[in-house]
Amino acid sequence: MRPKVERRWRWFEDRSRVAAELIAEAESLTFGADVSALPRPVLSAAPPGPPSGAAGASEPAAVPPPGSVEPEPSPPPAEPAPPEHPLYLAAREATSRAELDRAVVAYRELLALEPGHVRARNNLALILEGRGDREAALAELDRALEVEPEGAALLVNRAAVLGAMGQYAAAQRDLERVLHADPTNVEALTNLGVVFARKGLWAAAVPQLRRAVELDAGRAGAWYHLGEALNRTNDLAGALAAFERAAELQPHNPRALYGLGIVLDRLNRPQEATQMYRRSREVAGR
């Protein structure tokens, strides 16, 4: 369901695979980029029960006799989830490039029938963004936010697209809006750190990225960007530790290995730096 290489905030090279992963992650509620996976909305709404006095409403509970122990009420049975539209299921399960092409058609057909289907519009945006059609992806996310204005996943996704387009101020506004409602949103923290880094505000990026890895120590992209920010603020010991963690989580990430080489060079450890540069070139296929 997701990431890219160029100016994206992700480290995946195969756009088809990335888009397919993003679609899958949408269902498990986790949005991302060169940095991580971005959270995706999983919308559900149980139908309301019958109003008081309406046909089918339950009778008032009997009052227990004095001195008796009232039994714990049994929970009401869970409402079964409504079945997904077949077009949505077919599109979501797409994996190959050809299937993703068909997924775009399926999503658009579904949205013509159900314009308020937020998940479908979000996933369509992710596929379009994965193809590099960021204007179209942005338009889909804007429309989804008209239906769900405070959708955190939608705002984080839109911020990532805006950031990839160089619209950092707008991306920052979306991310700060998410963090105002939920200061522990790891995707928003990571991407806000990246926005600050792209603007050259390295010192401002550090606390956002530190908090992100505190909340999710397995997020390789956040560790990489933290290493980059710490290197730029001359915290070489911290940068080394962050790049090492990023490389541990993603051993074949050439950028993390190259970052290690840079820091080792600055720490006057040229032989180790040369080894990291060589490994970076090898895994990059050069």
C-alpha positions in Angstrom: 0.0 0.0 0.0 2.5 2.7 -0.4 5.9 4.5 -0.7 8.4 5.9 -3.3 12.0 6.9 -3.9 12.5 10.2 -5.7 11.4 13.1 -3.5 9.0 10.7 -1.6 9.5 10.0 2.0 9.7 6.2 1.4 12.3 3.8 0.4 10.4 1.4 -1.9 11.4 1.2 -5.5 8.6 -0.8 -7.1 5.6 1.5 -7.4 3.1 -1.3 -8.1 4.3 -3.3 -5.0 4.2 -0.1 -3.0 0.7 0.8 -3.9 -0.5 -2.7 -3.2 1.1 -2.6 0.2 -0.6 0.7 0.9 -4.0 -0.7 0.1 -3.4 -3.6 2.4 -2.3 -1.3 5.2 -5.4 0.8 4.8 -7.3 -2.2 6.1 -5.1 -2.8 9.1 -5.2 0.9 10.1 -1.8 1.7 9.7 0.0 5.8 6.0 3.6 6.2 5.1 6.4 7.2 2.9 10.2 6.9 2.5 9.8 6.9 6.2 7.2 4.5 7.2 3.7 3.4 6.5 1.0 5.9 6.8 -2.2 5.1 8.9 -5.3 4.4 6.9 -8.9 4.9 7.9 -11.0 1.9 8.7 -14.5 3.3 8.9 -17.3 1.5 10.6 -20.6 2.5 12.0 -23.0 0.2 13.8 -26.6 1.0 13.0 -28.4 2.7 15.9 -30.8 0.6 17.9 -34.6 1.2 17.8 -35.8 4.4 19.5 -37.5 4.1 22.9 -41.1 3.1 22.4 -40.6 2.0 18.9 -41.5 -1.5 17.7 -38.8 -3.9 18.6 -37.6 -1.9 21.6 -36.8 -4.0 24.7 -39.1 -4.0 27.7 -38.0 -2.3 30.9 -35.8 -4.5 33.1 -37.5 -6.0 36.1 -36.6 -4.6 39.5 -34.8 -7.2 41.6 -36.3 -8.1 45.0 -34.7 -6.4 48.1 -31.6 -8.1 49.3 -31.0 -10.0 46.0 -27.8 -9.6 44.0 -28.4 -8.2 40.6 -26.7 -10.3 38.0 -24.2 -8.6 35.6 -26.0 -7.7 32.4 -24.8 -9.7 29.4 -23.4 -7.6 26.6 -25.6 -7.2 23.5 -24.6 -9.3 20.5 -22.2 -7.5 18.2 -23.8 -6.1 15.0 -22.4 -8.0 12.0 -20.3 -5.8 9.8 -22.1 -4.8 6.5 -20.6 -6.6 3.5 -18.2 -4.6 1.4 -19.1 -3.6 -2.1 -17.6 -6.2 -4.6 -15.9 -3.4 -6.5 -14.1 -2.3 -3.3 -13.0 -5.8 -2.4 -11.7 -6.4 -6.0 -9.8 -3.1 -6.0 -8.4 -3.6 -2.5 -7.0 -7.0 -3.3 -5.1 -5.9 -6.4 -1.4 -6.7 -6.4 0.1 -6.6 -9.9 0.5 -3.4 -12.0 -2.3 -4.6 -14.4 -4.5 -5.3 -11.4 -3.8 -1.9 -10.0 -4.9 -0.4 -13.3 -8.1 -2.3 -13.0 -8.3 -1.2 -9.3 -8.3 2.4 -10.4 -11.2 1.7 -12.7 -13.1 -0.2 -10.0 -12.6 2.5 -7.4 -13.8 5.1 -9.8 -16.9 3.0 -10.7 -17.6 2.5 -7.1 -17.2 6.2 -6.3 -19.6 7.1 -9.1 -22.1 5.0 -7.2 -21.1 5.8 -3.7 -19.3 9.3 -3.6 -19.0 9.2 0.1 -17.0 5.9 0.3 -14.0 7.4 2.1 -11.9 4.3 2.2 -12.2 3.8 -1.5 -11.3 7.4 -2.2 -8.3 7.2 0.1 -7.0 4.0 -1.5 -7.5 5.5 -5.0 -5.5 8.5 -3.9 -2.7 6.2 -2.7 -2.5 4.4 -6.0 -2.6 7.6 -8.0 0.2 9.1 -5.8 2.2 5.9 -6.3 2.0 6.5 -10.0 3.3 10.0 -9.5 -0.1 11.7 -10.3 0.0 13.8 -7.1 -2.5 16.4 -8.3 -5.1 13.7 -8.8 -4.3 12.1 -5.5 -4.6 15.4 -3.7 -8.0 16.0 -5.3 -9.2 12.6 -4.1 -8.0 13.3 -0.6 -9.6 16.7 -0.5 -12.9 15.1 -1.5 -12.5 12.5 1.2 -11.9 15.2 3.8 -15.1 16.9 2.8 -16.9 13.8 4.1 -14.6 13.2 7.1 -13.0 16.6 7.9 -11.1 15.3 11.0 -10.0 12.0 9.6 -6.4 11.7 10.9 -5.3 9.2 8.3 -6.6 11.3 5.5 -4.9 14.4 6.9 -1.6 12.5 7.2 -1.9 11.1 3.7 -2.7 14.6 2.3 0.3 16.0 4.2 2.6 13.4 2.6 1.4 14.3 -0.9 1.7 18.0 -0.2 5.2 17.5 1.2 6.2 15.5 -1.9 5.0 18.4 -3.9 7.1 20.8 -1.9 4.1 22.5 -0.3 5.6 22.3 3.2 3.5 25.0 4.9 0.3 23.3 3.9 1.7 19.9 4.9 2.7 21.3 8.3 -0.8 22.6 8.9 -2.4 19.2 8.3 0.1 17.4 10.5 -0.2 19.9 13.4 -4.0 19.6 13.1 -3.7 15.8 13.6 -1.2 16.2 16.5 -3.5 18.8 18.2 -6.1 16.0 18.5 -3.7 13.2 19.1 -0.1 14.1 20.2 0.9 10.4 20.0 0.1 9.9 16.3 3.4 8.4 15.1 2.8 9.0 11.4 2.1 12.7 12.0 5.2 13.1 14.3 7.4 11.4 11.7 6.1 13.3 8.8 6.2 16.6 10.7 9.9 15.9 11.4 10.4 15.3 7.7 8.7 18.5 6.8 10.9 20.5 9.2 14.0 18.7 7.8 12.9 19.6 4.2 12.7 23.2 5.3 16.2 23.0 6.8 14.8 23.3 10.4 16.9 20.5 11.7 16.7 21.4 15.4 12.9 21.5 15.1 12.8 18.1 13.4 14.7 16.3 16.2 12.0 16.3 19.0 9.3 15.2 16.6 11.4 12.3 15.3 12.6 11.4 18.8 9.1 11.2 20.0 8.1 9.0 17.0 10.8 6.4 17.8 9.9 6.5 21.5 6.4 5.5 20.6 7.4 3.0 17.9 11.0 1.8 18.0 10.5 -0.4 15.0 10.0 2.5 12.5 13.1 2.4 10.3 12.2 5.6 8.4 11.8 7.6 11.6 15.2 6.4 12.8 16.8 7.3 9.5 15.5 10.8 9.5 16.4 11.2 13.1 19.9 10.3 12.2 20.0 12.8 9.5 18.7 15.6 11.7 21.1 14.7 14.6 24.0 14.7 12.1 23.0 18.1 10.9 22.8 19.4 14.5 26.3 17.9 15.2 25.1 15.2 17.7 27.3 12.6 16.1 26.9 10.0 18.8 23.1 10.3 18.5 23.2 10.2 14.7 25.4 7.1 14.7 23.0 5.3 17.0 20.0 6.3 15.0 21.5 5.3 11.6 22.6 2.0 13.2 19.1 1.3 14.3 17.7 2.2 10.9 20.2 -0.2 9.2 19.4 -2.9 11.7 15.7 -2.6 10.8 16.4 -2.3 7.1 19.8 -4.0 6.3 19.4 -3.4 2.6 18.6 0.3 2.8 21.4 2.1 1.0 20.5 5.5 2.5 20.9 4.3 6.1 24.2 2.6 5.3 25.4 5.8 3.5 24.3 7.9 6.5 26.4 5.6 8.7 29.4 6.2 6.4 29.0 10.0 6.7 28.9 10.0 10.5 31.8 7.5 10.8 33.8 9.8 8.5 33.0 12.8 10.8 34.1 10.7 13.8 37.5 10.1 12.1 36.8 6.4 11.6 37.7 6.3 7.8 38.1 2.5 7.4 34.6 1.8 8.9 33.2 4.7 6.8 34.7 3.2 3.6 33.1 -0.1 4.5 29.7 1.5 4.9 30.0 3.4 1.6 30.9 0.1 -0.1 27.9 -1.7 1.4 25.6 1.2 0.4 26.8 0.9 -3.2 26.4 -2.8 -3.2 22.8 -2.9 -1.9 21.9 -0.1 -4.3 23.1 -2.3 -7.1 25.9 0.0 -8.3 
